[in-house]
Amino acid sequence: MDNVEKLGQELAQVFFRIEERRNHWHSFTRDLTINTLKEVSTRFPMFDWVVDINEAWQNMESVYIMFNYSPSGIVEKNSNAVIQKMKKGGLLSFSQSRNGQIVTWVAYPFIDGITQDGPKNATLDTVEPEEVDKAYVLRFVEKFLEEMIGWENDSREEIGFMKKHR
């Protein structure tokens, strides 16, 4: 019975810590993150990007910066239509996990109808909300831009004719 009591106390502490994380997110981390991302987007207006909060899930919100949809430069021509293929995405998100920790992740762009399997995501980091400060956010904006440069320069992905006609 002593072990059950010990585990019960440990679980109570876990629940308490989750609540602390959520409170820190709402009282500090969320606003700091969105303000830092807005500062970045304002300072670099040459990129067509938006900063926003996804509040669809309470206590699982995310703050993100995302490139708006843009023409990819790829045009499909057939006898009935000329279709401009759109590049979608390129997103950096700071998201609450189910336990209140912050997961920093990136969604890579994709070209609708061309890029194989649609969007791909990668987790970059998971930290306590107290660890997120302006320097942290800026470090991951840098990482995000490096990832976007890599995606744009990557020639290994099979698209277009090669993918459709093997």
C-alpha positions in Angstrom: 0.0 0.0 0.0 3.0 2.3 0.6 3.9 2.1 -3.1 0.4 3.0 -4.1 0.5 6.1 -1.9 3.9 7.1 -3.2 2.7 6.7 -6.8 -0.5 8.6 -6.0 1.5 11.5 -4.7 3.8 11.5 -7.7 0.7 11.6 -10.0 -0.7 14.5 -8.1 2.6 16.4 -8.6 2.4 15.6 -12.3 -1.1 17.1 -12.5 0.1 20.2 -10.6 3.1 20.6 -12.9 0.8 20.4 -16.0 -1.4 23.2 -14.6 1.7 25.3 -13.8 2.9 24.9 -17.4 -0.5 25.9 -18.8 -0.6 28.9 -16.6 2.8 30.0 -17.6 1.9 29.7 -21.3 -1.2 31.8 -20.9 0.4 34.4 -18.6 3.7 34.8 -20.4 5.0 32.4 -23.1 2.2 32.9 -25.6 2.4 36.7 -25.7 6.2 36.7 -25.7 6.2 34.3 -28.6 3.6 36.0 -30.7 5.1 39.5 -30.1 8.6 38.2 -31.1 7.2 36.6 -34.3 5.3 39.7 -35.2 8.5 41.7 -34.7 10.3 39.4 -37.2 7.5 39.6 -39.7 7.4 43.4 -39.5 11.1 43.7 -39.8 11.2 41.4 -42.9 8.1 42.4 -45.0 9.7 41.1 -48.2 8.4 37.7 -47.2 4.7 37.1 -47.5 4.1 35.6 -44.1 1.5 35.8 -41.3 1.7 35.4 -37.6 -1.3 34.0 -35.7 -2.5 31.9 -32.9 -4.4 28.6 -33.4 -6.9 28.5 -30.5 -9.0 25.6 -31.8 -8.1 23.5 -28.8 -8.0 25.0 -25.3 -4.7 24.2 -23.5 -3.3 22.9 -26.8 -2.9 26.3 -28.5 -0.1 27.1 -30.9 1.6 30.4 -32.0 3.0 30.2 -35.5 4.6 32.1 -38.4 3.7 30.9 -41.8 4.4 31.8 -45.4 1.2 32.5 -47.3 0.3 30.4 -50.4 2.2 31.6 -53.4 2.5 30.6 -57.1 5.2 27.9 -57.4 6.2 28.9 -60.9 5.0 25.5 -62.1 2.1 25.7 -64.6 0.2 22.6 -65.8 -1.0 23.0 -69.4 -3.5 20.8 -71.1 -6.0 21.1 -73.8 -8.7 22.3 -71.4 -6.9 24.6 -68.9 -3.8 26.2 -67.7 -3.4 25.6 -64.0 -0.9 27.5 -61.8 0.4 25.1 -59.1 0.5 26.8 -55.7 3.1 26.4 -53.1 1.5 26.0 -49.7 3.0 26.2 -46.3 6.3 26.7 -44.7 5.3 27.1 -41.0 7.1 27.4 -37.7 4.9 26.6 -34.7 5.3 26.8 -30.9 2.6 24.5 -29.7 1.4 23.4 -26.3 1.5 19.7 -25.9 -1.0 17.7 -23.9 1.1 18.1 -20.8 1.7 21.8 -21.2 5.3 21.6 -22.5 6.1 23.6 -25.6 6.8 21.7 -28.9 8.6 23.7 -31.5 8.1 22.2 -35.0 8.2 23.0 -38.7 5.9 22.1 -41.5 7.6 22.1 -44.9 6.0 23.6 -47.9 4.5 21.5 -50.6 3.3 22.1 -54.1 -0.4 21.1 -54.4 -0.7 18.1 -56.8 3.0 17.9 -57.3 5.0 17.3 -54.1 4.7 13.7 -53.1 2.6 12.9 -50.0 1.6 16.4 -49.2 3.0 18.4 -46.2 5.8 16.9 -44.0 6.5 18.0 -40.4 9.5 17.8 -38.1 9.7 18.4 -34.4 12.7 20.6 -33.6 12.5 20.8 -29.8 10.4 20.2 -26.7 10.9 22.5 -23.7 9.3 23.8 -20.5 7.3 27.0 -21.1 9.7 28.8 -18.8 12.6 28.1 -21.2 11.0 30.0 -24.0 12.4 33.5 -24.2 13.0 36.0 -27.1 16.4 34.4 -27.8 14.8 30.9 -28.0 12.1 32.1 -30.5 14.7 33.9 -32.6 17.0 30.8 -32.6 14.2 28.7 -34.1 13.2 31.4 -36.6 16.8 31.1 -37.8 16.5 27.3 -37.9 13.1 27.6 -39.7 14.7 29.9 -42.4 17.6 27.4 -42.8 15.1 24.6 -43.2 13.2 26.6 -45.9 16.4 27.3 -47.8 17.2 23.6 -47.7 13.7 22.7 -48.9 13.9 25.2 -51.8 17.4 24.0 -52.8 16.7 20.2 -52.4 16.7 18.6 -55.8 16.3 15.0 -54.5 12.5 15.0 -54.3 10.8 13.4 -57.3 8.2 15.7 -58.7 6.5 16.3 -62.0 7.0 14.0 -65.0 9.5 11.7 -63.3 7.1 11.0 -60.4 4.0 10.5 -62.5 5.5 8.5 -65.4 8.0 6.0 -64.0 
